Amino acid sequence: MALVPTVNSLQREMNRMFDSMLSRTGEYEGDSLSDWAPRVDIVERENEYVILADLPGLKREDITVNVESNTLSISGERTREEEKRGEHWYRAERSCGTFKRTFSLPNTIDAAKVKAEYRNGELSITLPKAEQAKPRQIEVAVD
């Protein structure tokens, strides 16, 4: 009898594949609500990698992106809204405080051309591949 993999096991396997290519280290280690770290998607395109991070409610000034020694780090802080006079909060589930996500980059990234853009609560980091890493077609000579 063949075992059918669950969606969760497939997701874990996909995460392991990406972690081997763009290793993840840093403070975020789990999926519990008490961990405050933005969720990210990593996409590989022909000439670049793109990291998309969900950072709703932050201002551009609250976010720092650094590339150093083949390591990309995203850090920042989300502050909780102050309770105003006449208000009583019944529930506060949105995580606040500082966060940091760190990714090891492959040697094929052109660190000098990395770009970051923040729009509508989403941080998009474009990591161009270096020229030697881009696929190229080799013409075959005919004798």
C-alpha positions in Angstrom: 0.0 0.0 0.0 1.5 3.4 -1.0 1.5 6.2 1.5 0.0 9.4 0.3 2.0 12.4 1.7 0.0 15.0 3.5 0.0 18.7 2.5 2.0 19.5 5.7 4.7 16.9 4.9 5.0 18.3 1.4 5.3 21.8 2.8 8.0 20.7 5.2 9.9 19.0 2.4 9.7 22.1 0.2 10.9 24.3 3.1 13.9 21.9 3.6 14.8 22.3 -0.1 14.7 26.1 0.1 16.7 26.0 3.4 19.4 24.1 1.7 19.6 26.7 -1.1 19.0 29.8 0.9 19.7 28.7 4.5 17.6 30.3 7.2 19.1 31.1 10.6 18.2 33.6 13.3 15.6 34.1 15.9 12.6 32.6 14.3 12.4 28.9 15.0 8.7 27.9 15.2 5.2 28.5 14.1 3.6 29.5 17.4 1.8 32.8 17.8 4.3 34.0 20.4 7.1 34.1 17.8 7.3 37.4 16.0 9.0 37.1 12.7 7.6 38.0 9.3 6.6 35.1 7.0 8.5 35.0 3.7 8.2 33.5 0.3 11.4 32.9 -1.7 11.1 32.7 -5.5 13.8 31.8 -8.0 13.5 33.4 -11.5 15.9 33.0 -14.4 18.1 36.0 -13.4 17.2 36.6 -9.8 15.9 35.4 -6.5 13.1 37.4 -4.8 12.2 37.3 -1.1 8.7 38.6 -0.2 8.1 39.4 3.5 4.8 40.2 5.0 5.3 43.3 7.3 1.8 44.9 7.7 1.5 47.9 9.8 5.2 48.9 9.6 6.6 52.1 8.2 9.6 52.0 5.8 11.6 53.6 8.6 10.9 50.6 10.9 12.6 48.1 8.5 16.3 47.5 8.0 17.7 45.3 5.2 21.5 44.4 5.2 23.6 42.3 2.9 27.1 41.3 4.3 29.3 38.3 3.6 26.7 36.3 1.7 24.1 36.9 4.5 20.9 38.8 4.1 19.2 40.1 7.2 15.8 41.7 7.6 15.1 43.4 10.9 12.7 45.9 12.4 10.2 46.6 15.0 6.4 46.8 15.2 4.9 48.7 18.1 1.6 48.2 19.7 -1.0 50.9 19.4 -1.5 52.8 22.7 -4.8 52.3 24.4 -6.7 55.5 24.1 -8.9 57.1 26.7 -12.4 55.6 26.6 -11.1 52.4 24.9 -10.8 48.9 26.4 -9.0 46.3 24.5 -10.6 42.8 24.7 -8.0 41.0 22.6 -4.6 41.8 21.3 -3.3 38.9 19.1 -1.1 40.7 16.7 2.6 40.3 17.6 4.7 43.3 18.3 8.3 44.0 19.2 11.5 43.6 17.3 12.2 40.9 14.8 15.1 39.6 12.7 15.2 37.1 9.9 18.6 36.0 8.5 19.3 34.1 5.2 22.5 32.7 3.9 22.9 33.6 0.3 24.5 31.4 -2.4 27.7 32.7 -3.9 25.9 33.4 -7.2 24.2 36.6 -5.9 25.5 40.0 -7.1 25.3 41.7 -3.7 26.1 45.1 -5.1 22.8 45.0 -7.1 20.4 43.9 -4.3 17.2 46.1 -4.2 14.5 46.3 -1.6 11.0 47.8 -2.0 8.2 48.2 0.5 4.7 48.7 -0.6 1.3 47.9 0.9 2.7 46.0 3.9 5.0 43.7 1.7 8.7 44.0 1.5 10.2 42.7 -1.8 13.9 42.1 -1.9 15.4 41.4 -5.4 18.7 39.4 -5.4 20.1 39.4 -8.9 22.3 36.5 -10.0 25.8 37.3 -11.0 26.6 37.1 -14.7 28.5 33.8 -14.3 25.5 32.2 -12.6 23.0 33.0 -15.4 22.3 30.2 -17.8 23.6 30.7 -21.3 23.3 28.8 -24.4 26.4 27.6 -26.1 26.5 27.4 -29.8 27.7 24.2 -31.3 30.2 24.7 -34.1 29.7 22.6 -37.3 32.8 21.1 -38.9 
